[in-house]
Structure formats: structure tokens, C-alpha cells
Amino acid sequence: MNDVVITERGQVSVPAGIRREMGLRAGQRLHFERISYREIRVLVADVAPVGPLSVLGYGKRMRDGGTRRTEDWMKELREGE
């Protein structure tokens, strides 16, 4: 059994041995599930690896029904700088 301490900010560190055995890397998501009053389960979230193709179609999803042009979006974004 590996003991860890919760910090003042509510953070915990996964012991290095467990990280190595499970192949955990920085940035991976963990899911905490309450089992009982004194027990929780920590699961590695199933997330597909992010690659350059994951952003395809992102701009179209952000448009209002696809009616706004890219240059209109860019103008709006630049006004916030």
C-alpha cells in the first residue's frame, strides 16, 4: 500500500512506482469515484491521444450556423487584444 498526503490545495501525488507500472504521464486525467465513506477508486480516464487531426472541424463548430466568415472571427478575436 502507498500512502500519500493531501496538500492544503487538495492535491495528491501518484507514487512514482505506480506511475511507472501503469505508464502514467503528465497531463493524463484521473477519475475519482467515491465507493464509501472511507474509500475511493481512482481510474485512468479513457481519452484518445490528441493529435493534429483532432482539431479538424473545430472552426465550423464555433460558427453561428456556419454563416460567419473566418475574417469576421479573426477581427472579433483581435479586438480583445
Backbone bond lengths (Angstrom), bond angles and torsions (degrees), N, CA, C in turn:
res aa  C-N    CA-C-N  psi(-1)  N-CA   C-N-CA  omega(-1)  CA-C   N-CA-C  phi
1 M - - - 1.452 - - 1.526 108.42 -
2 N 1.334 116.38 138.51 1.464 122.28 178.27 1.516 109.11 -109.01
3 D 1.323 116.43 125.88 1.456 121.02 177.84 1.523 109.40 -97.62
4 V 1.325 116.52 139.48 1.462 122.01 174.82 1.517 107.80 -130.24
5 V 1.331 116.35 162.08 1.456 122.15 -179.28 1.523 108.13 -113.86
6 I 1.322 116.77 134.95 1.460 121.79 176.34 1.529 108.07 -80.88
7 T 1.338 116.95 129.56 1.456 120.97 179.26 1.522 110.16 -77.47
8 E 1.329 116.13 173.52 1.463 121.12 178.22 1.517 111.23 -60.84
9 R 1.324 117.59 -26.94 1.468 121.77 179.85 1.524 112.15 -89.59
10 G 1.339 117.82 6.15 1.454 121.43 177.95 1.513 114.08 81.52
11 Q 1.325 117.59 18.01 1.460 121.35 -177.95 1.528 111.25 -96.38
12 V 1.327 115.22 150.58 1.459 121.65 173.94 1.526 107.84 -133.10
13 S 1.324 116.27 156.69 1.460 121.75 176.36 1.513 108.77 -108.97
14 V 1.326 116.25 136.82 1.462 120.77 175.40 1.523 106.37 -80.26
15 P 1.333 118.46 125.93 1.465 120.90 -179.00 1.534 111.77 -54.18
16 A 1.330 115.74 141.86 1.463 122.21 -175.42 1.524 112.49 -55.74
17 G 1.323 117.90 -40.39 1.466 120.77 -179.76 1.524 112.10 -60.97
18 I 1.320 116.25 -41.33 1.464 120.70 178.73 1.523 110.12 -68.43
19 R 1.350 116.89 -41.52 1.469 119.60 178.14 1.521 110.87 -59.25
20 R 1.315 116.62 -43.45 1.479 120.20 179.73 1.522 111.14 -66.22
21 E 1.331 116.99 -47.93 1.472 121.05 -177.86 1.523 111.98 -60.04
22 M 1.341 116.32 -37.44 1.464 120.26 -176.46 1.522 113.21 -95.03
23 G 1.326 116.80 -4.65 1.454 120.46 -179.89 1.515 113.11 68.43
24 L 1.328 116.99 32.43 1.462 120.98 -179.38 1.527 110.03 -77.03
25 R 1.336 115.34 142.41 1.459 121.23 -179.02 1.526 109.78 -127.72
26 A 1.317 115.45 161.01 1.465 120.76 177.06 1.521 109.16 -58.52
27 G 1.312 116.60 138.52 1.450 121.42 178.43 1.521 114.05 94.02
28 Q 1.341 117.56 -13.87 1.462 118.88 177.78 1.513 109.67 -70.38
29 R 1.320 116.31 149.28 1.460 121.49 -179.51 1.525 110.27 -96.79
30 L 1.327 114.08 140.76 1.455 121.30 175.12 1.522 107.86 -116.88
31 H 1.313 116.29 145.76 1.464 122.43 -179.37 1.526 107.90 -112.48
32 F 1.339 116.93 122.70 1.463 122.02 178.24 1.520 108.42 -97.10
33 E 1.316 116.44 128.48 1.460 122.12 -179.44 1.531 108.58 -125.23
34 R 1.322 116.49 124.14 1.463 120.12 179.38 1.520 109.03 -76.68
35 I 1.322 116.04 126.53 1.457 122.36 179.36 1.526 110.07 -98.44
36 S 1.323 116.42 -46.94 1.462 121.52 178.83 1.530 108.11 -152.45
37 Y 1.304 115.37 -172.00 1.463 120.98 -179.34 1.523 112.16 -58.47
38 R 1.332 118.62 -32.58 1.462 122.31 -175.69 1.525 113.25 -121.44
39 E 1.307 117.48 17.03 1.464 118.95 -174.71 1.531 110.49 -141.88
40 I 1.338 114.92 135.66 1.459 121.14 173.52 1.524 108.32 -130.65
41 R 1.305 115.22 157.39 1.464 121.42 176.16 1.525 106.33 -116.81
42 V 1.329 116.28 135.64 1.454 121.14 177.82 1.519 107.43 -112.40
43 L 1.328 116.17 121.48 1.450 121.93 -179.19 1.514 109.96 -115.84
44 V 1.321 116.59 144.77 1.455 120.73 173.51 1.520 106.67 -78.39
45 A 1.329 116.52 122.43 1.465 120.88 -178.58 1.524 109.46 -66.94
46 D 1.326 116.00 136.24 1.460 121.38 177.57 1.517 109.05 -81.25
47 V 1.308 115.71 101.68 1.448 120.97 179.43 1.518 107.99 -126.77
48 A 1.308 115.50 129.54 1.458 119.45 177.68 1.519 108.86 -65.77
49 P 1.326 116.93 143.58 1.460 118.62 178.41 1.534 110.64 -59.09
50 V 1.310 115.47 139.27 1.453 120.20 -179.19 1.514 108.82 -86.34
51 G 1.307 115.44 128.42 1.454 121.04 177.94 1.510 110.06 -132.50
52 P 1.311 116.81 178.95 1.466 119.79 -177.02 1.522 113.27 -61.72
53 L 1.320 118.42 -26.69 1.466 120.03 -178.90 1.523 112.72 -76.42
54 S 1.338 117.89 -11.93 1.460 120.49 -177.94 1.524 112.60 -69.09
55 V 1.327 117.95 -16.73 1.461 120.04 -178.80 1.526 112.60 -93.33
56 L 1.316 117.85 -2.75 1.454 119.59 179.55 1.521 110.60 -60.51
57 G 1.297 116.54 131.11 1.450 121.33 179.58 1.519 114.40 84.04
58 Y 1.317 118.21 -1.63 1.464 121.47 -177.70 1.529 111.14 -61.20
59 G 1.324 116.88 -46.91 1.459 120.82 -178.59 1.514 112.24 -60.94
60 K 1.317 117.03 -40.33 1.459 120.72 -179.25 1.528 111.16 -64.69
61 R 1.328 116.75 -36.69 1.469 120.14 178.67 1.519 111.31 -66.53
62 M 1.328 117.65 -27.37 1.457 121.43 -176.89 1.525 112.40 -83.37
63 R 1.296 118.32 -16.98 1.462 121.40 -177.88 1.521 111.08 -75.71
64 D 1.321 115.65 153.63 1.470 121.71 176.70 1.521 108.76 -78.08
65 G 1.293 117.91 86.22 1.452 121.46 -179.66 1.516 113.51 68.65
66 G 1.338 117.07 14.69 1.453 120.73 177.89 1.518 113.54 78.94
67 T 1.358 118.67 16.30 1.464 120.67 -175.84 1.521 112.77 -93.45
68 R 1.312 119.26 -16.60 1.465 121.12 -177.52 1.519 110.27 -89.60
69 R 1.331 114.86 141.09 1.457 120.41 179.56 1.526 109.47 -85.44
70 T 1.326 115.71 156.83 1.459 121.36 -179.50 1.519 111.23 -57.66
71 E 1.338 117.82 -42.26 1.466 119.23 -177.77 1.529 111.44 -65.23
72 D 1.338 117.84 -29.21 1.464 120.57 175.29 1.525 110.86 -67.78
73 W 1.317 116.24 -41.56 1.470 120.70 177.29 1.521 110.15 -63.13
74 M 1.327 116.85 -44.80 1.462 120.60 -178.58 1.521 110.89 -62.86
75 K 1.329 117.52 -40.43 1.468 120.72 178.21 1.524 110.06 -60.99
76 E 1.338 116.34 -44.32 1.472 120.37 179.15 1.526 111.08 -62.87
77 L 1.318 117.08 -42.69 1.458 120.95 179.81 1.529 111.73 -64.70
78 R 1.313 117.24 -41.37 1.467 121.05 -178.33 1.514 112.28 -69.47
79 E 1.290 118.28 -28.47 1.467 121.33 178.17 1.526 111.22 -63.13
80 G 1.323 117.13 -24.94 1.463 121.29 -179.55 1.513 113.24 -79.38
81 E 1.331 119.01 -8.33 1.468 121.68 -178.00 1.502 111.88 -78.49
